[in-house]
Amino acid sequence: MSGEKDLAILIQNMEPVLNTGEYVFCTVETLAAIPDLEKVLFFFRENEAVTIVVEKTVADEWNMDYSYISSWITLTIHSSLEAVGLTAAFANALKKENISCNVVAAYFHDHIFVARKDAEKAMEALYALRSAQEL
């Protein structure tokens, strides 16, 4: 199962889901600095540090610094890692609404992090994109 590649099918069948909670991006020097790896949504190693994304409550409990509080939207269609254009399509839909997005492509789904204040507006934009594709 490598996922859907056809952009029209991806957009027509994407079902954006607004996950509960508030999420923050933090940095640590090493993974050893993380008190409980099971509480980390994901991490990515960069040259400067390790970026982790956790629920805001976890970052507060761990006394971690953050500056951006986001909501997490999952597109619940199994998109192929080789699919072309899906990220551009939803990023452009969000851009039209002046919504910044941070995207994570995992094996099964695409995940979009938007500022908490923009979550509902982002959901509306994603549903509008899907509706426009159905025409």
Backbone torsions as a table, in degrees:
resi	resn	phi	psi	omega
1	MET	NA	100.8	-178.7
2	SER	-101.8	-1.0	176.2
3	GLY	93.5	169.1	-177.8
4	GLU	-79.8	139.8	178.7
5	LYS	-110.8	-24.2	-175.1
6	ASP	-72.6	118.4	-174.9
7	LEU	-60.5	-43.2	-179.4
8	ALA	-61.4	-42.4	179.3
9	ILE	-66.9	-41.8	179.3
10	LEU	-58.5	-47.8	-177.6
11	ILE	-69.5	-43.3	-179.7
12	GLN	-61.0	-33.5	-172.8
13	ASN	-107.5	2.3	178.8
14	MET	-70.5	139.3	178.1
15	GLU	-124.0	96.4	179.8
16	PRO	-67.7	134.0	177.9
17	VAL	-122.6	124.5	176.5
18	LEU	-86.8	109.1	-179.8
19	ASN	-72.1	150.0	179.1
20	THR	-74.5	153.2	174.9
21	GLY	105.8	171.3	175.3
22	GLU	-117.9	138.0	-173.8
23	TYR	-124.0	145.7	-178.7
24	VAL	-132.8	151.6	176.2
25	PHE	-100.0	126.5	-179.8
26	CYS	-130.5	166.9	175.4
27	THR	-126.1	148.8	174.8
28	VAL	-137.0	157.1	178.7
29	GLU	-68.2	-45.5	-178.7
30	THR	-142.9	164.4	176.8
31	LEU	-64.5	-23.8	178.3
32	ALA	-63.7	-20.2	179.8
33	ALA	-79.7	-4.7	-178.5
34	ILE	-90.7	120.0	-177.0
35	PRO	-62.7	-33.7	-176.7
36	ASP	-149.8	96.9	-176.3
37	LEU	-58.0	-27.3	179.7
38	GLU	-64.4	-21.0	180.0
39	LYS	-88.7	-3.4	-180.0
40	VAL	-87.1	127.5	177.3
41	LEU	-69.1	-49.1	172.8
42	PHE	-160.3	163.6	175.0
43	PHE	-139.4	156.9	178.0
44	PHE	-143.7	128.8	179.8
45	ARG	-85.4	126.6	172.8
46	GLU	-120.1	168.7	-179.6
47	ASN	-59.1	-37.8	-174.8
48	GLU	-78.2	-35.6	-176.2
49	ALA	-173.6	-178.9	173.3
50	VAL	-100.6	122.1	175.4
51	THR	-87.5	132.4	174.5
52	ILE	-124.1	151.0	173.0
53	VAL	-120.3	125.7	-179.1
54	VAL	-138.4	165.1	172.0
55	GLU	-63.6	145.7	-178.7
56	LYS	-55.0	-40.5	-179.3
57	THR	-61.4	-35.2	178.3
58	VAL	-69.5	-45.3	178.4
59	ALA	-60.5	-39.5	178.0
60	ASP	-65.0	-42.9	178.7
61	GLU	-61.3	-36.8	-178.7
62	TRP	-88.9	3.4	-179.2
63	ASN	55.5	44.9	179.9
64	MET	-96.5	146.8	177.4
65	ASP	-83.5	145.5	173.9
66	TYR	-157.8	159.6	-179.6
67	SER	-129.3	-8.0	-173.7
68	TYR	-129.0	117.7	177.7
69	ILE	-102.8	123.2	-174.0
70	SER	-123.8	164.8	169.0
71	SER	-106.5	154.7	-175.7
72	TRP	-115.8	121.2	177.4
73	ILE	-112.9	130.7	175.8
74	THR	-108.6	131.7	172.5
75	LEU	-90.6	109.5	-170.4
76	THR	-89.1	53.7	165.6
77	ILE	-125.1	139.9	-178.9
78	HIS	-76.4	96.0	179.5
79	SER	-89.3	139.7	177.0
80	SER	-69.9	146.5	173.5
81	LEU	-66.0	-15.4	178.8
82	GLU	-96.3	-0.3	-179.5
83	ALA	-62.8	140.6	-178.4
84	VAL	-111.6	125.6	170.0
85	GLY	103.4	-14.1	-177.4
86	LEU	-65.2	-47.5	180.0
87	THR	-60.2	-44.2	179.1
88	ALA	-61.6	-41.2	-177.9
89	ALA	-63.3	-49.9	-177.7
90	PHE	-76.1	-30.2	176.2
91	ALA	-64.9	-39.9	177.5
92	ASN	-67.1	-38.8	177.5
93	ALA	-62.0	-40.2	178.6
94	LEU	-72.8	-36.3	178.6
95	LYS	-59.6	-40.9	179.6
96	LYS	-59.5	-24.9	179.0
97	GLU	-99.7	8.1	-179.7
98	ASN	60.8	41.7	-179.5
99	ILE	-112.5	121.6	175.1
100	SER	-75.1	143.9	176.6
101	CYS	-136.7	145.5	174.5
102	ASN	-117.9	124.0	-168.0
103	VAL	-112.6	138.2	172.3
104	VAL	-125.1	122.0	175.4
105	ALA	-99.2	111.1	175.5
106	ALA	-99.1	-178.3	-174.7
107	TYR	-62.4	-43.3	-174.9
108	PHE	-95.0	-35.4	-171.8
109	HIS	-140.5	162.7	170.0
110	ASP	-96.3	142.7	-178.0
111	HIS	-125.6	134.4	-175.2
112	ILE	-121.9	128.8	176.2
113	PHE	-108.9	123.7	179.5
114	VAL	-125.6	158.7	177.2
115	ALA	-56.5	139.9	-176.8
116	ARG	-51.2	-41.5	-177.6
117	LYS	-66.2	-19.1	-177.2
118	ASP	-100.9	3.8	-171.5
119	ALA	-58.3	-50.7	-177.6
120	GLU	-66.4	-41.2	178.6
121	LYS	-62.9	-38.1	177.5
122	ALA	-65.2	-42.4	177.6
123	MET	-60.4	-43.7	178.3
124	GLU	-60.6	-42.7	179.8
125	ALA	-64.2	-39.0	179.2
126	LEU	-68.7	-39.7	176.1
127	TYR	-66.6	-36.7	177.4
128	ALA	-64.5	-40.5	176.7
129	LEU	-60.0	-46.5	179.2
130	ARG	-62.0	-44.5	179.6
131	SER	-62.3	-41.0	179.8
132	ALA	-63.9	-34.4	179.8
133	GLN	-70.2	-29.1	-177.0
134	GLU	-74.3	-15.9	-178.7
135	LEU	-69.8	NA	NA
